[in-house]
């Protein structure tokens, strides 16, 4: 059992910043070998924003490089997404994701947090 809970979304003006958090809990959290952030805008499919392995190696979608930073705090079972220089096209629901292995590949998803970039 794994639960992922996101927080930190909200309304921000273009050029502003937000910091998202995702806390993992449950009996199977140590089966997770990588975590990350995805986003989904209205009318579009869900897309990768960034991922980070249990070893702390980050990976970013090309369109996010230079503005977004993913990090982790193992003591808190938490990952973060620092978003800078936000643009209106960044408006989306941002979802926390965990990739696990429990006898097979398993995907865990949070409920999402809304990010709106508008003046």
Secondary structure by P-SEA (a helix, b strand, c coil): cbbbbbcccccccccbbbbbbbbbbccccccccccbbbbbcccccccccccccccbbbbbcccccccbbbbbbccccbbbbbbcccccccccbbbbbbbbbcccbbbbbccbbbbbbcc
